[in-house]
Amino acid sequence: MGNFGGIILPFIHGKGRNRILFISTFFFFGIILLTSCHSDSDIREFQLPGNIQLQSGDLVFRTGRSVVSHTVTLTDQNSTYSHVGMLLWTGERWQVLHAVPNERESENEKDSVNLEDIGIFFRSDRASQGGIYRIPLAEDDTMKLLQKGLNLYRQQLLFDNGFDDQDSSAFYCTELLWFIYKTELGIDLSQGRRHNVPLFPPLIFCSDLLTYPEIEKIYEF
């Protein structure tokens, strides 16, 4: 394994919580294993209740069913959610802007910033639970978030496999939302919080967004 193995082995042979944290994080970032206990006939699209009023910029969190998702929630012990996106009203329907690996339509596609219907984002094979949260904003601010989100999607930016929040040419999920709110509205959703995980740059967790002081829960299932 060369130098990489020399870094990994001391953690693998370590004891206690450090060992668990490292192994879980390694599987999260290094080995993408998407698994599901659902057959095709069991998969159902999410149906938003009719009494829920949404707005562009709302944050949508979900807990996935894969090994990766369980690893994320093990690492981020202050949240039950493993992934987050942002709602955009595209003129006809509500869609979710998000950055996620390994949800490509074909093997020829690259992992990138994605835009998909909320029913697909919360589809039963992708979400065991979910929540919609809101930062109180003026209408003009929601329009800024909408335009910024659409512009980033049109650029076909890649998923940030380096997990570097100083690089705005690629994004991971929490980094994407943090970047949009920070650059368009001057709002730091993470309030400067970062988490140190072995072998990776400082990371923004879902829990960092959920503890923003003004965030409001709109809906959960």
Residue pairs with C-beta under 8 A, 6 or more apart in sequence:
1 8
1 9
7 199
8 26
11 18
11 19
11 22
11 23
11 26
11 198
12 19
12 22
12 23
13 19
14 22
20 74
21 74
21 75
21 197
21 198
22 198
24 71
24 74
24 75
25 71
25 75
25 197
25 198
25 200
26 199
27 33
27 67
27 68
27 71
28 68
28 71
28 72
28 75
29 163
29 197
29 199
29 200
32 68
32 101
32 102
33 66
33 67
33 68
34 66
34 67
34 68
34 102
35 65
35 66
35 67
36 65
36 66
36 125
37 65
38 65
38 124
38 125
42 124
42 125
43 123
43 124
43 125
44 123
44 124
45 117
45 119
45 120
45 122
45 123
45 124
46 118
46 119
46 120
46 121
46 122
46 123
46 124
46 127
46 130
47 119
48 54
48 94
48 118
48 119
48 219
49 219
52 132
52 218
52 219
53 218
54 87
54 89
54 94
54 132
54 218
55 87
55 89
55 134
55 137
55 142
56 87
56 88
56 89
56 142
56 143
56 145
56 146
56 149
57 86
57 87
57 134
57 135
57 137
57 141
57 142
57 145
57 146
57 181
58 86
58 87
58 132
58 133
58 134
58 218
59 84
59 85
59 86
59 87
59 132
59 133
59 134
59 135
59 177
59 209
59 215
60 84
60 85
60 86
60 87
60 96
60 118
60 121
60 122
60 130
60 131
60 132
60 133
61 79
61 81
61 83
61 84
61 130
61 131
61 132
61 133
61 206
61 210
62 81
62 82
62 83
62 84
62 121
62 122
62 126
62 127
62 129
62 130
62 131
63 69
63 73
63 80
63 81
63 82
63 83
63 127
63 128
63 129
63 130
64 70
64 82
64 83
64 126
64 127
64 128
65 125
65 126
65 127
65 128
68 82
68 102
69 82
69 83
70 82
72 82
72 83
72 206
73 79
73 80
73 81
73 82
75 197
75 205
76 82
76 195
76 205
76 206
76 207
78 205
78 207
78 210
78 211
79 205
79 206
79 207
79 210
80 129
81 129
81 130
81 131
81 206
81 210
82 206
83 98
83 100
83 173
83 206
84 98
84 173
84 174
84 177
84 206
84 209
85 96
85 97
85 98
85 121
85 173
85 177
86 96
86 97
86 98
86 145
86 149
86 176
86 177
86 180
87 94
87 95
87 96
87 97
87 118
87 132
88 94
88 95
88 96
88 97
88 115
88 145
88 146
88 149
88 150
89 95
89 146
90 115
90 150
93 117
93 118
94 117
94 118
95 115
95 116
95 117
95 118
96 115
96 116
96 117
96 118
96 121
97 113
97 114
97 115
97 149
97 152
97 153
97 176
98 113
98 114
98 116
98 121
98 173
98 176
99 112
99 113
99 114
99 157
99 159
99 160
99 171
99 172
99 173
99 175
99 176
100 111
100 114
100 159
100 173
101 111
101 159
101 161
102 111
103 111
103 114
103 126
104 110
104 111
110 158
110 159
111 158
111 159
111 161
112 156
112 157
112 158
112 159
113 152
113 153
113 155
113 156
113 157
113 158
113 159
113 171
113 176
114 153
115 149
115 150
115 153
120 126
121 127
122 130
122 221
129 220
129 221
130 220
130 221
131 217
131 219
131 220
131 221
132 217
132 218
132 219
132 220
133 209
133 210
133 215
133 216
133 217
133 218
134 215
134 216
134 218
135 181
135 187
135 189
135 212
135 214
135 215
135 216
136 214
136 216
137 145
137 185
141 184
141 185
144 184
144 185
145 180
145 181
145 184
145 185
148 180
148 183
148 184
149 180
152 171
152 176
152 180
157 169
157 170
157 171
158 169
158 170
159 170
159 171
159 172
160 167
160 170
160 171
160 172
160 175
161 170
162 170
162 201
163 172
163 175
163 200
163 201
163 203
164 201
165 175
165 178
165 179
165 194
165 201
165 202
165 204
168 179
171 179
174 190
174 203
174 204
174 205
174 206
174 208
174 209
175 204
177 189
177 209
178 188
178 189
178 190
178 204
178 209
181 187
181 188
181 189
182 188
182 189
189 208
189 209
189 212
190 204
190 208
190 209
190 212
191 208
191 211
191 212
193 204
193 205
193 208
194 202
194 203
194 204
195 202
195 203
195 204
195 205
195 208
196 202
196 203
197 203
209 215
